[in-house]
Amino acid sequence: MKKLFSFALAFCLVLPTFANEGMWLPLLLNRNYADMQKYGLQLTPEQLYSVNNSSLKDAIVSFGGFCTGEVISSNGLILTNHHCGYGAIQSHSTVEDNILEKGFFAKSYAEEKPNPDLFVRFLVRMEDVTGKVLASLSDTMSETERQRQVSVIGKQIADEATKDTEYDANVRSFYHGNEFYLFVYETYRDVRLVGAPPESVGKFGGDTDNWMWPRHTGDFSMFRVYTSPDGKPAAYAEENIPMKPKHHLPVSLNGVQEGDFTMVWGYPGSTDRYLSSFGVKQAINLYNPTVVEIRDLKLKVMKTYMDKDPATRIAYASKYAQVANYWKYYIGQTEQLKNNNVYAKKLVIEEDFRDWVNREPARKKKYSSALTMLEEAYKANDPYVKGKVYVLEAGLLGSDIALFGYRFNRGVESYKATEAAMKKAVKEAAKEEKESVKGEYEAKLAKIKAGLEASIQEHFKDYNADLDRDMLANTLQLYYNNIPAAQHPEFFEEVEDDFDGDFYRFAAEVFEESEFSNQEDAMEALEDMKLKKVRKDWAVRMGNELIAVYRSGGTTDEAALAVLDAAEDKQEKGYRLFTAGLREMNPDKNYAPDANSTMRMTYGTVGSYYPRDAVFYAHSTTAKGIEEKADPNDFEFNAPDKLLKLIANKNFGQYANAEGELPVCFIHNTDITGGNSGSPVINGKGELIGCAFDGNWEAMSGDIFFEKDLQRTISVDVRYILFIVDKYAGAKNIINELTLVKGGDQDNRKAMDPVKAVEPSVEALNN
C-alpha cells in the first residue's frame, strides 16, 4: 500500500499540473489559446467559439438563469446538476408518486414532463462595445449619472442588435465599468424533464458533504429542449418536437488521469476578485455572519414542519436546499478568508498599488483617491450592513406572505392604471375607433388578471400557512431584536405599540386577517380588484415597507440615506479607478473580469492536493466510497439498496475504470463559482468527461481571492452518470441517444469519430 501511494505521489509531481485563475470570455480566448494548447487543448479557436459555424459555445446553455447545462445529443438532450433540476423534479413529486425519492427516467418522449417556468438560453454572439459606451460618458458625470447613461446607451445597442429578430440582448459591464460587452441570446421555453436519479444518489452526502472532498454524489439530471415543428423557439405545445442543436458534446468513456487538461464552460454568477481589504473586513465581521445567523433560524423553522409531514417535506425541499446551500457557503467563506489570510494578501496588493501610483504625478492625479474613496465608503456603510441583510433575508426572503402581497399589489396597481388609461383612450378616440381601442385595452386587462391568477396558483401550490406564519414570527422577531430602531420598517412601531413587540402575536393576527394567507381569499381579492382594500392588507403593507427599506440601503432615516447615497457613489468610483489602475500597473498580466452570469470558459488540469499538513486528497473517488459512507439510519447517506447491490457485484459494464472500479467524482483546478453548477467538464478533444457541481471547502474564499494551491472544482464523472442511467435506471433509450467515444487516437480538430453514434428517430424512442 505504501509503495502504491509513493508511486502515485511521484507521478503527480512530474505531471504538468497548474492552477489558472480566470473565467474567460470566449470571444477573447486568443489571449489564452497558446497556454491552453500547452496543457492539452486539441481544438482550433474556431471550434471553441464561432458566430458563423458550429462550435463548443453552441452546446452550452444558461439553465433557467441560475445554472448551466450542456447539449449532449442531436435531439436536444440537456445535462445539468440534480440540484439545478431540483425545483422541477420537486414540482412533479407527490406523496403518492415521489420522484424526488425514487428517481425518474422517461423511456419515451411521451413520458417527458413539461416545466412551464423553465427556460434555456443559447448565446448567439458577443461583441466588445466598450468604445460605443465610453464615448457617451464624461469624467464630469457622477457615478449615478454614469450608470444611468450606461443603461440608456446599452439598451440602444441591444435594441439595434435584436431588431427584426426574436433574439434577446443586453450590454454588461466588466472590470467595474471599464469595459462593456454586448450579448445576444436565443431563448427556448419548452424544456421537459427527462431523467433524474433518486435524491439518495443526486444528493448523497447532503449538507454534511456539501462543499467537501472527497465526494460520492451523482449530482445530475437531464432535460430536453423542444421547438415548434419548424424548429423555432416556442412555448410548450403537444406538437412541439425535440430541438436539433447546432452542436452537441460527444461523451467520452476514457476517463481522467492526474494532469489531464480540462475546460469548464458555463455561466458563473458572481465573483469579487477586485474586492478591497475594507470589503474583506466587512464580509468577515458583518455581512457573512449575519446571513448565517438568519438562515440558521429559517432552516430550523422549515425542518420542524418538514419532519412532521411528508407532503411539506416535498413542497419545501427545493427552498430548504437553496437556503442551506448558501448558509454553509458563508460559513465556509468566512472561515477560509481567515485561514487563507486574504485580508493580509489584499493589503499587500493595495500597498503595491499606492507605491506605483505615487511614483508619477500623472498616476497620482488619476488614481490616488481610489483607495481613500473605498475606505470612506465602507466606513460609512458599515453601520447599515446588518440592517440591509436583515431586511432581505429576514424580511423579504423570510416568510413568503410579505413578498407575495407586494407583488399582488403591484399587479392590481397595473390593472387599475390600465383601466384608467382605457377610459381616457376610449373617450379621446374617434367614434368609429372606440370599440377597437376598448378591445385592445381589455386584452391588456385580461392578460394582467391572468398573470395574477397564475401567480396565486404558483404561490399556494407548495404552501404551508402554519410554517409561513411561524417563519414570519421568528424572522421578524429576530430582526426587531437585533437591528436598531432607526433601521426598522414603519410597521415595527405598530407591532411595538399594539402587540408589545411580540411578533408571534402579530403573525397570528396577520394570518387570521390577511387575504393573502390562503388561496380562497386571494382569489376573492383578484375578483374584487379593490386597490384601497388591497393596500390596507397587512401582507401588502409589510411587503411595501420592507421593499422601501431594502431599496434605501437598510434604513428609512433621511440623514442616513444621504450618507449611504454618497458612500455608494464613492464605492463605485473607487472600484472603477482601482481596477483600471491595477491593470495599468501590471500590463503583462492577463486579468480576468469578475463573473457576472455571462458565458465564460475556464481551464486547468485534473489534480490531487494537500489541504493541510500531512493530509493528501487523491484526484478521484470510486463507488467503494459509497459503500463505506452508506448508512441506512442517516437520510443523508442512505444509499439505495439496488445501487449497493450493483456495486457489491461490480456490475459496472463499460463504465468501469482500468482497475475495474466504478469512478464517481473527480477534482480539477479550474476556476468556477455559483452559476457554474451543471457546467460541462470537457477534455482537450471537446468531449464531455464530467459535470461540475461544487467547489472545495479549503478554497471557499476563492470568489474573493483565487487560491492557486488549493482551488478545486468537484465534478461527477460522466461514467458514473451513464452507469446510473444504464445499469441502475435501465434507461438504455437515453444511452442509445448519446455519441459515445472510447479510444484516444481520434483527431478532434478535424472530426470526432465516435465508437457509437446512434441517433434514434422520434418514432423509435416512442416505441
GIBELLIN-V440936 format. One record per residue. N is the residue number from 1. PSI is psi in degrees with one decimal (999 if undefined). NEAR is the number of other C-alpha atoms within 10 Angstrom. Layout:
BEGIN
N & PSI & NEAR
N & PSI & NEAR
END
This chain:
BEGIN
1 & -41.5 & 5
2 & -38.1 & 7
3 & -42.2 & 8
4 & -42.6 & 9
5 & -42.8 & 11
6 & -39.7 & 11
7 & -44.6 & 10
8 & -40.7 & 13
9 & -44.1 & 14
10 & -40.0 & 11
11 & -43.9 & 12
12 & -32.1 & 20
13 & -24.1 & 13
14 & -9.1 & 9
15 & 155.2 & 13
16 & 62.1 & 17
17 & 150.4 & 20
18 & 165.1 & 19
19 & 120.4 & 21
20 & 103.0 & 18
21 & 138.1 & 22
22 & 128.8 & 21
23 & 104.2 & 27
24 & 142.2 & 24
25 & 127.1 & 19
26 & -30.9 & 21
27 & -27.9 & 18
28 & 23.8 & 12
29 & -11.8 & 17
30 & -26.4 & 11
31 & -23.2 & 11
32 & -6.2 & 14
33 & -45.5 & 14
34 & -39.4 & 11
35 & -40.5 & 13
36 & -40.5 & 21
37 & -40.3 & 14
38 & -32.8 & 11
39 & 3.5 & 19
40 & 0.7 & 18
41 & 132.7 & 21
42 & 2.2 & 18
43 & 156.9 & 21
44 & 160.4 & 15
45 & -37.2 & 17
46 & -29.9 & 14
47 & -19.2 & 17
48 & -51.8 & 17
49 & 120.6 & 20
50 & 142.9 & 17
51 & -36.7 & 14
52 & -21.9 & 9
53 & 162.5 & 11
54 & 135.8 & 17
55 & 173.8 & 22
56 & -37.0 & 24
57 & -22.6 & 26
58 & -6.6 & 23
59 & 2.0 & 23
60 & 131.0 & 28
61 & 149.1 & 30
62 & 117.5 & 27
63 & 102.7 & 27
64 & 2.8 & 17
65 & 1.2 & 15
66 & -11.0 & 15
67 & -175.2 & 26
68 & 150.3 & 32
69 & 167.7 & 31
70 & 143.6 & 32
71 & 126.4 & 27
72 & 14.4 & 27
73 & 165.0 & 28
74 & -0.2 & 22
75 & 28.7 & 22
76 & 21.7 & 24
77 & 132.1 & 27
78 & 133.8 & 27
79 & 135.2 & 28
80 & -169.6 & 28
81 & 156.1 & 27
82 & -42.2 & 28
83 & -20.2 & 22
84 & -36.5 & 23
85 & 3.0 & 25
86 & -44.0 & 21
87 & -41.6 & 21
88 & -42.6 & 22
89 & -44.4 & 27
90 & -37.8 & 20
91 & -23.9 & 18
92 & 4.7 & 16
93 & 141.3 & 19
94 & 170.5 & 15
95 & -36.8 & 13
96 & -31.4 & 7
97 & 75.8 & 11
98 & 88.1 & 19
99 & -15.5 & 22
100 & -42.3 & 25
101 & -41.5 & 20
102 & -12.0 & 15
103 & 169.2 & 20
104 & 132.2 & 23
105 & 118.4 & 21
106 & 135.9 & 18
107 & -1.8 & 18
108 & 164.4 & 17
109 & -36.0 & 19
110 & -25.5 & 12
111 & -10.1 & 14
112 & 141.4 & 18
113 & 124.6 & 18
114 & 153.7 & 21
115 & 92.4 & 19
116 & -30.2 & 13
117 & 1.1 & 11
118 & 143.2 & 17
119 & 160.8 & 19
120 & 148.5 & 24
121 & 125.5 & 20
122 & 138.7 & 19
123 & 124.7 & 22
124 & -49.1 & 17
125 & 164.2 & 19
126 & 156.6 & 20
127 & 137.6 & 12
128 & 115.1 & 15
129 & 23.3 & 16
130 & -46.2 & 18
131 & -43.4 & 11
132 & -41.5 & 13
133 & -48.4 & 23
134 & -29.0 & 17
135 & -22.1 & 9
136 & 0.1 & 12
137 & 161.4 & 15
138 & 157.2 & 11
139 & -16.2 & 7
140 & -10.9 & 8
141 & 144.1 & 11
142 & 167.3 & 14
143 & -35.4 & 18
144 & -45.1 & 14
145 & -37.8 & 14
146 & -47.4 & 19
147 & -37.5 & 15
148 & -42.4 & 12
149 & -36.4 & 18
150 & -41.3 & 21
151 & -42.1 & 16
152 & -52.2 & 13
153 & -33.0 & 18
154 & -41.1 & 23
155 & -39.1 & 15
156 & -44.7 & 13
157 & -43.4 & 18
158 & -42.5 & 18
159 & -40.6 & 16
160 & -38.5 & 11
161 & -25.5 & 17
162 & 5.8 & 15
163 & 132.5 & 10
164 & 24.9 & 8
165 & 172.9 & 9
166 & 15.5 & 12
167 & 161.2 & 17
168 & 156.8 & 18
169 & 155.2 & 23
170 & 160.4 & 19
171 & 126.9 & 24
172 & 147.3 & 19
173 & 142.5 & 19
174 & 154.4 & 17
175 & 46.2 & 20
176 & 49.4 & 19
177 & 17.7 & 21
178 & -21.8 & 15
179 & 157.2 & 17
180 & 138.6 & 22
181 & 142.1 & 19
182 & 137.5 & 19
183 & 126.5 & 20
184 & 130.6 & 19
185 & 156.7 & 20
186 & 126.4 & 18
187 & 132.6 & 18
188 & 131.4 & 20
189 & 4.4 & 21
190 & 94.5 & 26
191 & 118.6 & 28
192 & 142.3 & 25
193 & 126.0 & 25
194 & -42.9 & 24
195 & 149.3 & 27
196 & 136.8 & 30
197 & 166.5 & 26
198 & 154.2 & 23
199 & -32.4 & 26
200 & -13.0 & 21
201 & -49.8 & 27
202 & -24.3 & 23
203 & 25.5 & 22
204 & 125.3 & 25
205 & -21.3 & 23
206 & -146.1 & 18
207 & -26.8 & 14
208 & -46.5 & 11
209 & -12.1 & 17
210 & 130.6 & 21
211 & 13.9 & 22
212 & 153.9 & 15
213 & 139.3 & 24
214 & 152.7 & 19
215 & 154.9 & 25
216 & 47.0 & 30
217 & 128.8 & 28
218 & 65.7 & 28
219 & 79.1 & 29
220 & 156.2 & 30
221 & 165.9 & 29
222 & 140.0 & 25
223 & 169.0 & 25
224 & 138.6 & 26
225 & 132.3 & 24
226 & 151.7 & 29
227 & 171.0 & 23
228 & 164.4 & 18
229 & -23.0 & 13
230 & 9.2 & 10
231 & 8.7 & 14
232 & 155.7 & 15
233 & 141.9 & 19
234 & 154.6 & 16
235 & 164.7 & 16
236 & 133.3 & 18
237 & 146.4 & 12
238 & -31.5 & 10
239 & -5.0 & 9
240 & 156.2 & 19
241 & 157.3 & 21
242 & 140.8 & 21
243 & 145.2 & 23
244 & 98.9 & 16
245 & 162.1 & 18
246 & -32.0 & 15
247 & 143.0 & 20
248 & 154.1 & 28
249 & 126.6 & 25
250 & 154.2 & 25
251 & 121.5 & 23
252 & 135.6 & 25
253 & 6.7 & 23
254 & -16.2 & 19
255 & -173.8 & 20
256 & 150.8 & 22
257 & 160.6 & 14
258 & 130.8 & 22
259 & -6.1 & 24
260 & 142.1 & 19
261 & 138.9 & 29
262 & 146.5 & 29
263 & 144.9 & 25
264 & 122.8 & 27
265 & 142.9 & 30
266 & -161.6 & 31
267 & 70.3 & 31
268 & 137.7 & 27
269 & -58.3 & 20
270 & 130.4 & 17
271 & 169.0 & 20
272 & 54.6 & 16
273 & -20.2 & 18
274 & 9.3 & 20
275 & 137.6 & 17
276 & 170.6 & 24
277 & -32.3 & 21
278 & -38.8 & 19
279 & -37.4 & 21
280 & -44.6 & 23
281 & -41.1 & 17
282 & -39.9 & 17
283 & -45.4 & 18
284 & -44.7 & 20
285 & -27.8 & 12
286 & -62.6 & 17
287 & -57.6 & 22
288 & -49.6 & 20
289 & -27.2 & 17
290 & -42.9 & 21
291 & -45.3 & 20
292 & -44.1 & 20
293 & -46.5 & 15
294 & -43.7 & 20
295 & -31.1 & 24
296 & -43.2 & 15
297 & -43.8 & 17
298 & -41.1 & 25
299 & -39.5 & 17
300 & -40.1 & 13
301 & -48.4 & 17
302 & -44.0 & 21
303 & -35.4 & 17
304 & -45.0 & 12
305 & -36.0 & 18
306 & -34.8 & 20
307 & -25.4 & 11
308 & -22.1 & 10
309 & 119.4 & 11
310 & -38.5 & 13
311 & -39.7 & 19
312 & -36.2 & 19
313 & -42.9 & 20
314 & -45.5 & 23
315 & -36.8 & 22
316 & 7.7 & 19
317 & -46.7 & 20
318 & -44.0 & 20
319 & -42.1 & 14
320 & -44.1 & 18
321 & -39.9 & 17
322 & -44.8 & 13
323 & -42.6 & 17
324 & -36.9 & 19
325 & -51.5 & 15
326 & -11.4 & 16
327 & -48.9 & 21
328 & -33.4 & 18
329 & -47.6 & 19
330 & -28.9 & 21
331 & -49.3 & 18
332 & -41.7 & 20
333 & -43.8 & 23
334 & -45.6 & 20
335 & -43.7 & 17
336 & -26.9 & 19
337 & -37.5 & 23
338 & -50.7 & 16
339 & -36.3 & 12
340 & 8.5 & 18
341 & 42.4 & 12
342 & -37.0 & 21
343 & -46.1 & 18
344 & -38.1 & 14
345 & -38.7 & 13
346 & -36.9 & 21
347 & -38.9 & 14
348 & -45.4 & 13
349 & -43.4 & 13
350 & -35.6 & 17
351 & -41.2 & 11
352 & -39.2 & 13
353 & -46.3 & 18
354 & -44.4 & 18
355 & -44.4 & 11
356 & -43.2 & 17
357 & -43.4 & 20
358 & -5.7 & 14
359 & -21.7 & 10
360 & 135.7 & 10
361 & -38.2 & 11
362 & -41.7 & 11
363 & -40.8 & 16
364 & -41.5 & 15
365 & -38.6 & 11
366 & -40.1 & 12
367 & -6.9 & 24
368 & -24.6 & 21
369 & -8.5 & 17
370 & -55.6 & 21
371 & -31.7 & 22
372 & -43.9 & 13
373 & -40.9 & 22
374 & -43.3 & 26
375 & -45.1 & 20
376 & -38.6 & 16
377 & -46.2 & 24
378 & -37.1 & 21
379 & -41.0 & 14
380 & -32.2 & 18
381 & -26.5 & 22
382 & -44.5 & 17
383 & -13.8 & 15
384 & -0.8 & 19
385 & -49.6 & 18
386 & -39.8 & 22
387 & -39.8 & 26
388 & -36.8 & 23
389 & -42.0 & 21
390 & -42.6 & 31
391 & -29.4 & 29
392 & -57.0 & 18
393 & -40.2 & 22
394 & -26.3 & 26
395 & -77.4 & 28
396 & -34.2 & 22
397 & 16.9 & 18
398 & -101.0 & 24
399 & 150.4 & 23
400 & -18.6 & 22
401 & -36.3 & 28
402 & -46.1 & 26
403 & -35.8 & 21
404 & -42.7 & 20
405 & -42.2 & 26
406 & -46.4 & 22
407 & -37.5 & 16
408 & -43.4 & 26
409 & -41.0 & 24
410 & -39.9 & 17
411 & -42.8 & 20
412 & -39.7 & 21
413 & -42.0 & 17
414 & -40.1 & 15
415 & -46.3 & 21
416 & -37.9 & 16
417 & -40.0 & 12
418 & -37.4 & 17
419 & -45.0 & 17
420 & -41.0 & 11
421 & -36.1 & 13
422 & -45.4 & 20
423 & -42.4 & 13
424 & -44.4 & 11
425 & -41.5 & 15
426 & -41.0 & 18
427 & -38.4 & 13
428 & -14.9 & 12
429 & 152.4 & 14
430 & 153.8 & 11
431 & -43.2 & 10
432 & -12.1 & 8
433 & -8.0 & 12
434 & -46.9 & 14
435 & -39.2 & 12
436 & -46.0 & 13
437 & -44.4 & 18
438 & -41.5 & 18
439 & -40.1 & 14
440 & -44.6 & 11
441 & -35.5 & 18
442 & -34.0 & 15
443 & -39.4 & 11
444 & -41.8 & 16
445 & -41.9 & 19
446 & -38.2 & 12
447 & -42.3 & 13
448 & -44.7 & 17
449 & -40.4 & 19
450 & -38.4 & 13
451 & -40.6 & 14
452 & -40.4 & 22
453 & -41.2 & 17
454 & -38.4 & 11
455 & -35.1 & 16
456 & -46.4 & 20
457 & -44.3 & 14
458 & -43.0 & 11
459 & -44.1 & 16
460 & -4.3 & 16
461 & -41.7 & 12
462 & 50.7 & 17
463 & 133.5 & 17
464 & 106.6 & 18
465 & -37.1 & 17
466 & -43.5 & 13
467 & -45.9 & 18
468 & -34.4 & 20
469 & -45.6 & 22
470 & -32.9 & 20
471 & -44.1 & 26
472 & -47.2 & 27
473 & -48.4 & 20
474 & -46.6 & 21
475 & -40.4 & 25
476 & -32.4 & 24
477 & -41.8 & 19
478 & -42.8 & 16
479 & -50.0 & 24
480 & -41.7 & 21
481 & -32.6 & 11
482 & -10.8 & 12
483 & 137.3 & 17
484 & 149.3 & 14
485 & -32.3 & 15
486 & -15.5 & 13
487 & 13.1 & 24
488 & 151.5 & 22
489 & 158.1 & 23
490 & -35.3 & 16
491 & -14.5 & 14
492 & -33.1 & 19
493 & -40.0 & 15
494 & -38.8 & 12
495 & -37.7 & 17
496 & -44.3 & 14
497 & -44.3 & 11
498 & -21.3 & 12
499 & 12.9 & 14
500 & 33.1 & 12
501 & 16.4 & 17
502 & 102.8 & 16
503 & -11.7 & 22
504 & -42.3 & 18
505 & -40.9 & 14
506 & -45.5 & 22
507 & -38.5 & 22
508 & -40.9 & 15
509 & -41.1 & 13
510 & -48.4 & 19
511 & -18.7 & 20
512 & -36.5 & 13
513 & -26.7 & 14
514 & 139.1 & 19
515 & -9.7 & 22
516 & 16.9 & 30
517 & -8.3 & 25
518 & 155.8 & 18
519 & -37.7 & 16
520 & -47.5 & 13
521 & -35.2 & 14
522 & -39.0 & 21
523 & -34.7 & 17
524 & -39.8 & 12
525 & -35.4 & 18
526 & -40.2 & 19
527 & -37.4 & 11
528 & -42.8 & 11
529 & 44.4 & 18
530 & 103.6 & 13
531 & -43.3 & 16
532 & -41.1 & 9
533 & -42.0 & 11
534 & -43.3 & 24
535 & -23.9 & 19
536 & -12.9 & 11
537 & 138.1 & 17
538 & -38.7 & 22
539 & -42.4 & 26
540 & -43.6 & 25
541 & -45.6 & 19
542 & -48.5 & 22
543 & -45.9 & 23
544 & -42.4 & 21
545 & -36.8 & 21
546 & -40.4 & 27
547 & -42.9 & 20
548 & -43.2 & 16
549 & -42.4 & 22
550 & -45.9 & 21
551 & -23.7 & 14
552 & 8.9 & 18
553 & 15.0 & 21
554 & 12.5 & 30
555 & 159.9 & 25
556 & 0.6 & 20
557 & 125.3 & 13
558 & -42.8 & 10
559 & -40.1 & 9
560 & -36.6 & 20
561 & -41.4 & 15
562 & -40.8 & 12
563 & -43.8 & 13
564 & -37.5 & 22
565 & -44.0 & 17
566 & -38.6 & 16
567 & -40.2 & 21
568 & -41.3 & 21
569 & -45.0 & 17
570 & -41.4 & 24
571 & -44.1 & 23
572 & -48.1 & 20
573 & -39.6 & 22
574 & -44.9 & 25
575 & -35.5 & 22
576 & -44.1 & 20
577 & -42.5 & 22
578 & -44.9 & 25
579 & -43.3 & 22
580 & -41.6 & 17
581 & -41.5 & 20
582 & -43.7 & 20
583 & -34.1 & 14
584 & -33.6 & 12
585 & -32.8 & 15
586 & 70.8 & 10
587 & -20.7 & 10
588 & -6.9 & 8
589 & 131.9 & 10
590 & 90.4 & 13
591 & 131.7 & 16
592 & 145.8 & 14
593 & 155.7 & 21
594 & 152.1 & 23
595 & 143.3 & 26
596 & 36.5 & 17
597 & 21.5 & 21
598 & 160.1 & 21
599 & 132.4 & 26
600 & 160.1 & 23
601 & 134.4 & 22
602 & 151.0 & 24
603 & 156.1 & 30
604 & -153.6 & 26
605 & 153.4 & 27
606 & 134.8 & 25
607 & 134.4 & 28
608 & 172.5 & 23
609 & 165.6 & 18
610 & 105.6 & 13
611 & -28.6 & 17
612 & 176.8 & 10
613 & 128.1 & 6
614 & 13.6 & 6
615 & 130.1 & 8
616 & 132.0 & 12
617 & 120.0 & 15
618 & 165.5 & 18
619 & -10.6 & 22
620 & 160.7 & 25
621 & 162.1 & 23
622 & 175.9 & 21
623 & -14.8 & 23
624 & -37.6 & 16
625 & -30.1 & 14
626 & -44.2 & 23
627 & -42.0 & 17
628 & -36.2 & 9
629 & -22.3 & 16
630 & 131.9 & 19
631 & 107.4 & 13
632 & -16.1 & 12
633 & 0.7 & 8
634 & 112.6 & 10
635 & -25.6 & 14
636 & -24.3 & 20
637 & 23.2 & 23
638 & 82.5 & 18
639 & 145.6 & 23
640 & 142.2 & 17
641 & -41.1 & 11
642 & -40.9 & 12
643 & -45.0 & 19
644 & -34.6 & 16
645 & -42.9 & 12
646 & -40.3 & 14
647 & -44.3 & 18
648 & -36.4 & 12
649 & -0.1 & 9
650 & 42.4 & 14
651 & 71.0 & 18
652 & -15.5 & 22
653 & -141.6 & 12
654 & 2.1 & 13
655 & 0.3 & 23
656 & 155.3 & 21
657 & -175.4 & 17
658 & -24.2 & 9
659 & 2.7 & 7
660 & 8.7 & 13
661 & 159.9 & 17
662 & 113.1 & 24
663 & 145.7 & 27
664 & -58.2 & 26
665 & 162.8 & 29
666 & 165.6 & 30
667 & 151.0 & 32
668 & 153.4 & 32
669 & 44.6 & 31
670 & 164.0 & 29
671 & 105.6 & 28
672 & 172.5 & 35
673 & -174.3 & 21
674 & 139.8 & 21
675 & -28.4 & 24
676 & -6.9 & 30
677 & 127.0 & 30
678 & -5.2 & 36
679 & 144.3 & 31
680 & 141.1 & 32
681 & 121.5 & 28
682 & 137.4 & 24
683 & -176.0 & 24
684 & -14.4 & 20
685 & 1.2 & 22
686 & 19.3 & 25
687 & 145.0 & 26
688 & 128.2 & 27
689 & -10.9 & 25
690 & 176.5 & 31
691 & 116.4 & 31
692 & 139.4 & 30
693 & -7.7 & 31
694 & 167.0 & 24
695 & 178.3 & 28
696 & 150.6 & 22
697 & -42.1 & 24
698 & -17.1 & 24
699 & 29.8 & 27
700 & -4.3 & 27
701 & 1.4 & 27
702 & -23.7 & 28
703 & -19.7 & 21
704 & -35.7 & 22
705 & 118.0 & 23
706 & 124.4 & 19
707 & 95.4 & 21
708 & -27.1 & 16
709 & -14.8 & 13
710 & -27.0 & 20
711 & 126.2 & 27
712 & 144.6 & 32
713 & 134.0 & 26
714 & 126.1 & 28
715 & 147.5 & 30
716 & 130.7 & 29
717 & 134.2 & 30
718 & -25.4 & 26
719 & -33.7 & 25
720 & -38.3 & 25
721 & -49.4 & 23
722 & -36.5 & 20
723 & -45.8 & 22
724 & -44.1 & 22
725 & -44.7 & 22
726 & -66.4 & 19
727 & -38.9 & 18
728 & -49.6 & 17
729 & -17.3 & 20
730 & 24.1 & 14
731 & 65.8 & 19
732 & -21.7 & 13
733 & -35.4 & 19
734 & -43.5 & 22
735 & -42.1 & 16
736 & -19.0 & 17
737 & -18.9 & 20
738 & 158.1 & 23
739 & 97.8 & 23
740 & 139.9 & 22
741 & 127.3 & 20
742 & 133.4 & 16
743 & 143.1 & 11
744 & 19.9 & 10
745 & 0.4 & 7
746 & 146.4 & 14
747 & 96.6 & 12
748 & -4.1 & 16
749 & -22.6 & 16
750 & -48.7 & 11
751 & 153.3 & 9
752 & 117.9 & 16
753 & 92.1 & 17
754 & 153.4 & 17
755 & -38.7 & 13
756 & 129.3 & 14
757 & 70.6 & 16
758 & 123.1 & 16
759 & 84.0 & 15
760 & 153.6 & 16
761 & 167.0 & 10
762 & -42.8 & 14
763 & -40.9 & 9
764 & -41.5 & 11
765 & -27.1 & 16
766 & -7.8 & 13
767 & 999 & 9
END
